Every structure is written in C-alpha cells, then in structure tokens.
Amino acid sequence: MRATLMYSAGDVRVENVPDSVIKHPTDALVRITASCVCGSDLHPYNSMKPEDGPARMGHEFIGIVEDTGSEVTTVQRGDLVVAPFAISDNTCEFCREHLHTSCAHAQANFWDGLPDEGGQAEAVRVPLADGTLVKLPVAADSALIPSLLTLSDVFGTGYHAAVAGGVNERTRVTVIGDGAVGLLAVLSAKRLGAEQIILMGRHQARTDLGREFGATDVVAARGEEGIEAVRELTGGHGTHVVLEAVGHMPAYEQALGAVRPGGVISRVGVPQYEDAPVGFGSLFRHNIRLAGGPAPVRAYIEELMPDILDGTIEPGKVFDTTTDLDGVPAGYQDMADRKSLKVLFKP
C-alpha cells in the first residue's frame, strides 16, 4: 500500500510500504477514505533532523472498516468510522474521566507514536478499535465528510481549549492563531456563549472565516502592539480566557499580555518549548491559571457530532484544498507557506 513518510525537514514522500494487517484481537483494519495534514505536522516539517526519519505521518482520518480482530464488538466490516488522534480503550480510569490522551492501556498511544502506521495512507491498523473508533451515520461520499473529519482533531482540540479555559456566556475570549485549531476555537467559544471573541491573526481570508465562526473582533498586530490592541478592546484589562493555538513562545508571551487578572490561559498548540514564564511576575502575581493540553477529542465526538449532522455548524470550512495522496507533499509545502489553511486528501 502507499503511505506518507517524512525523511527530514521539508522532505515528505509518498511511498510503497508493507500492507497494514491485524496484529491483535482488538485491532481493526481501516481503508482510509479521507485524511488531512495537521498544523502540528508542520513542526517536524520545519525542524526534523535526517537521523529522526523516515517517520510515518498522519493522525486524522475517516475510513471504512475492512476487517476486525476476534474481540472487536462495536464496529464491523463496512462501517464508516472516524478515529481520534489518540488511541485509547475508552474504559480505563482516565478515559472514564474524559482524559483519553492519558489512557492507561498498554497499547494506548498517539498515532505519531506508532512507527509502522499513519493516517496519511491508503489503510491503517487501528489498535483498541472498540475504544478508539466512532461509527459515522453517513456514507463515505457525504458532503458532511470534511466537517466530520474535524472531529478527529482540530474541532475537538479547539473545543478542548475552550472547555479547559472555562468559556461561558460571561467570558471575554482571545484566540491566538488563525490556523484551523484557532478558527475552530473561535467556533467553540461561540458555541459556549462567549460574549466577546477577539481573534488574533494576520491573514484576511482566515480571519474572515473567523468572523463567520463567531469572532467579534480581529487584531492583526502581534507582540506588544497586539497586546495593547486587545486591552483597548477590553477596557484595559484583557480577556478572561486566552486560547493559545500556536505552540511557539511568542504566542505564549502574547497570551500572558492578553489575559486579565484571575484569568486562564488555555494552550492546545503543541509547545515547541519546555521553559516558560510561570513565576511571580507572570502568572502568580495576578492569579492567572494555566490550562489545556493534548485534547481528549474522543470525549467530545458524540457531543459535537449532532450539530454537524443537522447543519448547525460547518467546521469543515477550514479545509480550503482537496487533493489525492500524490498531492500530500505539495500540501505540506502549501500549508507551510500559508497558501493553504488545511489540506484534505482522499487516497
């Protein structure tokens, strides 16, 4: 079968690899019908060293179950399913607490942690299929597929940022980042009733979509100028919640400047740093809390799916490019160059 491998920064290839096969009785074999490139894939695309490659890529996909292990009971051959970016059993203590990204099962993992599997491919072996896969009540060619695909990561991640930040109808919110996760954090904050949503982004096509999703204000400036603009929009204080969807230090520093005393910074952009200001002069002095983390999107799929199915929301609008598997390497480059917001592909 064909699959995507990253050899080093900027070097993505689609190659023939051994077919994925059932290895454990709890596995399912899924033929992928829709997948995509994630903004977090751009971190290794910009920095991977040759000695760390080649690595199989992709952690967001929808597909049709082709086969199941003998112990799988919740999905069967022919089912259309969506997979979260984290593999989990959905039954352990942490999963029951809606923390699927900390699942205690020995086979639990992130897709990026499986060296021989990936979602940017023609097929994939899904460990812990009963806990991981969610059946979709549509056909593989449904017009809803782009929106349902966002349940595998970016919509659930934006929603997790808002939930972890405590967004409600009394909160003012700043969203840092106009990528897919940032835009769907806007949609999520709107869904939770935020009274003001300030989107910090510089690309008009993206911020226009952000306004469509619910942003009340857009701030194009960055750094101190951007922080000042947010404060001017909020009576000088900043917002109750800042949703940080980038992962780089300047975004964290911007969040520190935009959050009001007693507020929350909720981070879902994968941090590209280990050391960050958390002491007296940053978080402690004004009782600012730090929240977020890798989103347990499996916990949100059943909650968010009905609004997609009935047309209340259309998170799939973040996909602005569609291609086939051969177009994946160019899709990486286009996203890195900001020519594409998010690339969907159909093997």
VMD Tcl script that draws the C-alpha trace (Angstrom):
set ca {
  {0.00 0.00 0.00}
  {1.03 3.65 -0.26}
  {1.75 5.88 2.70}
  {3.32 9.23 3.60}
  {6.77 9.34 5.17}
  {8.77 12.32 6.37}
  {12.51 11.89 5.94}
  {13.65 15.24 7.26}
  {12.60 18.88 7.34}
  {10.88 19.69 4.06}
  {11.27 16.15 2.71}
  {7.89 14.36 2.55}
  {7.42 11.39 0.23}
  {4.58 9.03 -0.68}
  {6.00 5.52 -0.98}
  {5.02 1.87 -1.07}
  {5.10 0.26 2.39}
  {4.04 -3.16 3.72}
  {0.27 -3.53 3.96}
  {-1.25 -2.86 7.36}
  {-2.62 -6.08 8.87}
  {-4.44 -7.20 12.01}
  {-1.92 -7.97 14.78}
  {-4.07 -8.17 17.91}
  {-7.63 -9.40 18.51}
  {-8.60 -5.84 19.49}
  {-7.39 -4.33 16.18}
  {-9.38 -3.16 13.18}
  {-8.10 -2.66 9.66}
  {-9.43 0.54 8.10}
  {-9.28 1.61 4.47}
  {-8.83 5.36 4.60}
  {-11.28 7.46 2.58}
  {-10.41 10.93 3.89}
  {-7.43 12.31 5.76}
  {-5.54 15.57 6.08}
  {-2.40 17.41 7.07}
  {-2.38 18.88 10.58}
  {-0.79 22.13 11.65}
  {1.20 20.15 14.21}
  {2.70 18.16 11.31}
  {4.41 21.38 10.29}
  {6.60 21.37 13.42}
  {8.67 18.37 12.23}
  {8.29 19.57 8.64}
  {10.21 22.67 9.69}
  {12.71 21.02 12.02}
  {13.09 17.22 11.66}
  {16.68 16.02 11.52}
  {17.55 13.32 8.95}
  {18.56 10.91 11.71}
  {14.99 11.04 13.09}
  {13.41 9.90 9.81}
  {11.77 8.38 7.97}
  {8.58 8.69 10.03}
  {5.07 7.65 9.05}
  {2.73 10.63 9.11}
  {-0.91 11.40 9.76}
  {-3.24 11.23 12.76}
  {-6.61 12.42 11.40}
  {-8.72 10.14 9.24}
  {-12.07 8.69 8.28}
  {-12.32 5.27 6.67}
  {-14.21 2.04 6.10}
  {-13.61 -0.97 8.32}
  {-12.21 -3.79 6.17}
  {-11.52 -6.36 8.88}
  {-11.60 -6.72 12.66}
  {-9.89 -8.80 15.29}
  {-11.84 -11.50 17.09}
  {-12.51 -9.36 20.18}
  {-13.83 -6.24 18.41}
  {-17.56 -5.74 19.04}
  {-18.51 -2.09 18.44}
  {-17.61 -1.81 14.73}
  {-17.81 -4.28 11.89}
  {-16.76 -4.67 8.29}
  {-18.31 -1.96 6.11}
  {-18.76 0.63 8.86}
  {-17.61 4.18 8.16}
  {-15.61 5.39 11.15}
  {-13.65 8.37 12.41}
  {-10.53 7.98 14.54}
  {-9.29 10.46 17.17}
  {-5.60 11.37 17.09}
  {-5.05 9.37 20.29}
  {-5.61 5.62 20.64}
  {-7.49 4.67 23.82}
  {-9.58 1.87 25.30}
  {-12.40 4.24 26.42}
  {-12.81 2.18 29.60}
  {-9.85 2.82 31.90}
  {-9.95 5.17 34.87}
  {-8.62 8.12 32.88}
  {-10.90 7.54 29.90}
  {-13.90 7.44 32.26}
  {-12.74 10.86 33.44}
  {-12.71 12.06 29.80}
  {-8.91 12.09 29.69}
  {-8.41 9.68 26.80}
  {-4.99 11.13 25.97}
  {-3.76 9.64 29.26}
  {-5.33 6.20 28.73}
  {-3.64 3.61 30.94}
  {-3.88 0.70 28.48}
  {-0.54 -0.66 27.31}
  {-1.49 -0.16 23.64}
  {-2.73 3.41 24.12}
  {-0.67 5.91 22.17}
  {-0.71 8.85 19.83}
  {-0.76 7.89 16.17}
  {2.54 9.68 15.78}
  {3.96 7.23 18.33}
  {3.29 4.16 16.14}
  {6.33 3.73 13.86}
  {4.58 1.45 11.37}
  {1.20 3.20 10.99}
  {-0.16 6.58 9.98}
  {-3.32 8.23 8.76}
  {-1.88 9.77 5.59}
  {-2.05 6.45 3.78}
  {-4.34 4.06 1.95}
  {-5.00 1.94 5.03}
  {-4.18 1.73 8.71}
  {-4.26 -0.76 11.57}
  {-6.25 0.67 14.46}
  {-5.32 -0.71 17.91}
  {-8.03 -0.78 20.58}
  {-10.66 -0.39 17.89}
  {-13.63 -0.62 20.29}
  {-12.38 2.32 22.31}
  {-10.87 4.41 19.55}
  {-13.19 4.26 16.54}
  {-16.56 6.00 16.34}
  {-19.10 4.91 13.74}
  {-20.44 7.65 11.46}
  {-24.10 7.62 10.32}
  {-23.36 8.85 6.79}
  {-21.95 7.49 3.55}
  {-18.30 7.84 2.61}
  {-19.20 10.35 -0.13}
  {-21.38 12.52 2.12}
  {-20.98 16.29 1.83}
  {-20.50 16.26 5.62}
  {-17.20 14.34 5.48}
  {-14.93 17.43 5.78}
  {-16.76 18.59 8.90}
  {-16.87 15.09 10.40}
  {-13.13 14.75 9.76}
  {-12.50 17.73 12.05}
  {-13.80 15.57 14.92}
  {-10.57 13.56 14.69}
  {-8.51 16.50 15.89}
  {-8.90 20.18 15.08}
  {-12.52 20.78 16.15}
  {-12.14 18.67 19.27}
  {-8.86 20.43 20.03}
  {-10.37 23.91 19.65}
  {-13.31 22.81 21.77}
  {-11.00 21.39 24.44}
  {-9.20 24.72 24.62}
  {-12.50 26.49 25.28}
  {-13.78 23.90 27.76}
  {-10.48 23.73 29.68}
  {-10.46 27.53 29.80}
  {-13.95 27.63 31.30}
  {-15.53 29.63 28.48}
  {-19.18 30.51 29.10}
  {-21.67 33.27 28.34}
  {-19.99 35.65 30.80}
  {-16.47 35.41 29.39}
  {-14.45 37.53 27.02}
  {-12.07 35.41 24.99}
  {-8.89 35.99 22.99}
  {-7.88 33.35 20.45}
  {-4.23 33.39 19.37}
  {-3.67 31.78 15.98}
  {-5.62 31.81 12.73}
  {-4.88 28.20 11.75}
  {-7.57 25.53 11.75}
  {-7.41 24.93 15.51}
  {-7.56 28.65 16.28}
  {-10.53 29.17 13.98}
  {-12.35 26.20 15.50}
  {-11.52 27.53 18.96}
  {-13.45 30.62 17.86}
  {-16.35 28.42 16.77}
  {-16.18 26.56 20.07}
  {-16.14 29.75 22.15}
  {-19.18 30.94 20.21}
  {-20.91 27.61 20.81}
  {-20.28 28.00 24.55}
  {-21.76 31.52 24.53}
  {-18.74 33.82 24.93}
  {-19.84 37.46 24.87}
  {-16.71 38.73 23.12}
  {-14.25 36.76 20.98}
  {-11.08 38.51 19.80}
  {-9.19 36.62 17.09}
  {-5.50 37.45 16.73}
  {-4.47 36.68 13.16}
  {-2.96 38.40 10.13}
  {-4.40 36.57 7.12}
  {-7.66 38.12 5.99}
  {-9.15 35.03 4.32}
  {-8.68 33.20 7.61}
  {-9.86 35.99 9.87}
  {-12.91 36.46 7.64}
  {-13.74 32.81 8.30}
  {-13.09 33.51 11.96}
  {-15.71 36.25 11.88}
  {-18.12 33.82 10.22}
  {-17.42 31.36 13.04}
  {-18.17 33.99 15.69}
  {-15.23 36.35 16.23}
  {-16.46 39.80 17.28}
  {-13.08 41.49 16.77}
  {-9.88 40.83 14.84}
  {-6.42 42.01 15.89}
  {-3.76 41.70 13.19}
  {-0.89 43.13 15.23}
  {1.49 40.93 17.21}
  {3.71 41.39 20.25}
  {3.24 44.44 22.45}
  {1.21 46.22 19.77}
  {-1.19 43.29 19.58}
  {-1.45 43.05 23.37}
  {-2.26 46.74 23.58}
  {-4.96 46.35 20.94}
  {-6.60 43.54 22.94}
  {-6.50 45.63 26.08}
  {-8.07 48.59 24.28}
  {-10.92 46.32 23.24}
  {-11.46 45.10 26.81}
  {-11.40 48.23 28.93}
  {-7.69 47.95 29.58}
  {-7.84 44.63 31.43}
  {-7.51 41.85 28.87}
  {-9.85 38.87 28.49}
  {-11.00 36.26 30.99}
  {-9.69 33.44 28.79}
  {-6.93 33.23 26.20}
  {-6.97 30.22 23.87}
  {-3.42 29.71 22.55}
  {-3.45 27.59 19.39}
  {0.09 28.10 18.06}
  {2.63 26.49 20.37}
  {5.57 28.88 19.96}
  {6.99 31.07 22.73}
  {5.87 34.40 21.19}
  {2.28 33.12 21.28}
  {2.64 32.20 24.96}
  {4.09 35.63 25.73}
  {1.23 37.22 23.82}
  {-1.21 35.19 25.91}
  {0.43 36.47 29.11}
  {-0.14 40.02 27.94}
  {-3.73 39.49 26.79}
  {-5.15 37.66 29.82}
  {-6.80 39.64 32.62}
  {-6.05 39.15 36.35}
  {-7.72 35.97 37.58}
  {-7.97 34.68 34.03}
  {-6.97 31.46 32.28}
  {-4.51 30.71 29.51}
  {-5.62 27.52 27.79}
  {-2.94 26.07 25.50}
  {-3.61 23.50 22.81}
  {-0.88 24.46 20.35}
  {1.80 21.79 20.81}
  {4.50 23.64 22.80}
  {7.82 23.95 21.00}
  {9.50 24.88 24.30}
  {9.91 23.43 27.79}
  {10.76 26.57 29.77}
  {8.20 29.38 30.02}
  {7.42 32.20 32.47}
  {5.21 30.93 35.31}
  {6.58 32.83 38.31}
  {5.58 35.87 40.35}
  {5.92 38.41 37.56}
  {3.95 36.37 35.02}
  {1.23 34.01 36.31}
  {1.46 34.10 40.10}
  {1.13 37.82 40.78}
  {-2.33 38.13 39.23}
  {-3.75 34.66 39.94}
  {-3.54 33.63 36.30}
  {-4.12 29.93 35.69}
  {-2.61 27.71 33.00}
  {-4.80 25.03 31.42}
  {-5.10 22.99 28.24}
  {-3.01 20.13 26.93}
  {-3.42 17.45 24.25}
  {-7.15 17.33 23.59}
  {-9.02 14.14 24.56}
  {-11.10 14.51 21.40}
  {-12.66 11.06 21.86}
  {-14.55 12.54 24.82}
  {-16.16 15.22 22.65}
  {-17.13 13.36 19.45}
  {-20.64 12.31 20.49}
  {-21.29 15.78 21.92}
  {-20.20 17.69 18.83}
  {-21.36 15.40 16.05}
  {-25.12 16.18 16.20}
  {-24.58 19.85 15.38}
  {-22.59 18.80 12.30}
  {-25.18 16.28 11.19}
  {-28.06 18.76 11.41}
  {-26.12 21.56 9.75}
  {-25.99 23.87 12.77}
  {-22.22 24.26 12.33}
  {-19.81 23.58 9.48}
  {-16.29 23.22 10.90}
  {-15.18 21.61 7.63}
  {-14.90 25.09 6.14}
  {-11.32 25.10 7.44}
  {-10.43 22.80 4.53}
  {-9.59 25.02 1.58}
  {-7.66 22.49 -0.51}
  {-8.53 18.92 -1.57}
  {-6.13 16.53 -3.29}
  {-5.19 12.87 -3.58}
  {-2.34 11.02 -1.93}
  {0.12 12.16 -4.59}
  {-0.63 15.75 -3.59}
  {0.33 15.34 0.05}
  {3.98 16.54 -0.25}
  {2.83 19.71 -2.04}
  {0.10 20.09 0.56}
  {2.71 20.22 3.33}
  {4.60 22.91 1.46}
  {1.46 24.94 0.75}
  {0.47 24.87 4.42}
  {3.98 25.81 5.49}
  {3.90 28.72 3.01}
  {0.43 29.78 4.22}
  {-1.01 29.18 0.74}
  {-3.44 26.64 2.21}
  {-5.20 26.71 5.56}
  {-5.74 22.95 5.80}
  {-5.34 20.27 3.15}
  {-7.80 17.38 2.87}
  {-6.89 14.40 0.74}
  {-8.67 11.32 -0.46}
  {-6.41 8.31 -1.15}
}
mol new
graphics top color blue
foreach p $ca { graphics top sphere $p radius 0.5 }
foreach p [lrange $ca 0 end-1] q [lrange $ca 1 end] { graphics top cylinder $p $q radius 0.2 }
display resetview
